[in-house]
């Protein structure tokens, strides 16, 4: 995993603060990350950083069968509205 490229986000970029807020929210949650509403937002936001198309994200999500279908569908739907 350490060899995977990660898109840079400058600290002054408003997206940096948004990502940090989402991550803190998930870290502090009393439920699993996947059950938290911010999880879907974080996934859709990060997919945008990777400049994925809707079709590419759909493919990526399809390779994660352990993530509930509902979560994958909601992530794709949110991503579609944002991009």
N, C-alpha and C positions, 0 to 999 in steps of 0.2 A: 504494500500500500504506500510506503514512503516514496516510491518511485513515480507515483501518479502525479501528473502536472495539476497544479491548483491555480485557477485564475486569480491574479493579484487584484486586491481591492485596497486602494489607498485609505488611510485612516481619515482623511478629510472628505472622502466620498460619502454622501448621505447613506449609501447602501451599506457601508461598513457599520454604521451605527444600527441600522435595521437588522443586519445579520447578527450583531452582538446581542441586541435585545431579544431576538428570537432564540438564540442559543442559551442565553441566561434563563429565559422563560422555560425552556425544555429541561434545563439542568435542575431547576428548582421545583419542577412539577412533582406532584405526589402520585401521578399515574405514569405509565410507560410513555416514552416519547411518541410512539406511534398512535397512542390514544389522545394525544394533545392536539388541539386545533392548529397550533403554531407549527407542528411538524410538517403539515402539508404546505404551508406557506414557505417554510424554510426550503423544502425540497424543490418547489417550483421556482423560488428565487435563485437557488444555486444552479438549477438547470439553465436558467437564463444567463448566468455568468459564464457557463460553458458554451453559450451561444448555440444551444440545441434547437432544432426545429421541433414542431409538435410531433412529427413522424419519428424523429430520432428519440425523443423522450419516451414516446409510446413503446418503441423497441427496447430501450433501456429498462423501463419499468416492467416490461414483459419478461425480462431475464431474472427477476426477483420474485420467484413463486412463494417465498416465505412471508412476503409482505401482503397483507390482505388485499383482495381484489378491490374492495371499496376504497381503501386508501390510495391504491394506484390510480383508480378512476378519478377520485377527487383531486389528486395531485395533477393529473393530466388536464382535467377541466379547468382548474385554476390557472395552470400554466398557459392554456389556450386563451384565456381572457386577458392575461398579462402580456402575451407576446403575439 
